[in-house]
Amino acid sequence: MIQWPDMIAGQGGTLAGYATSTSTNFIRISKYFNKTYGYAMFGADGAATVDDIMQGSIGNCWFMAACSAVAETPGRIEKMFGGVDQFNNNAGFYDVKFYLLSVPITIRIDDLIPTYGTYSQTLFARIVNRGVWMPVVEKAFAKMYGNY
């Protein structure tokens, strides 16, 4: 079950109506969102753009807006991944670079992302334009400040 310390029963503690204990599955990106099914790290067009961003079931519109601002300049999001094609690597992890108080840090995450219902719908940041970069960046950011 996915929870935050400040959740109070009856006050948004169910992630917009999703019974997270029964309908949430963590799946591997490399298994369900891979090249065989037409997915790519930066989408069908091969570049991270603002069109690849869609908020999911948590209230992090401020983070999505910040990612949109970064994605406005071509190539910036791709640099967060160190210029290395990490998509569908056999090790099952991604390295994402952030700057925290002007200090570069690299966050390593596994490729498990939460989905609900069918495996095709991610619970948090949505996969849009067949690109998986946004859920990966969101998970890395969450890990930097705790986890989800």
Order of alpha helices (4+ residues) and beta strands (2+ residues): alpha-beta-alpha-alpha-alpha-beta-beta-beta-alpha
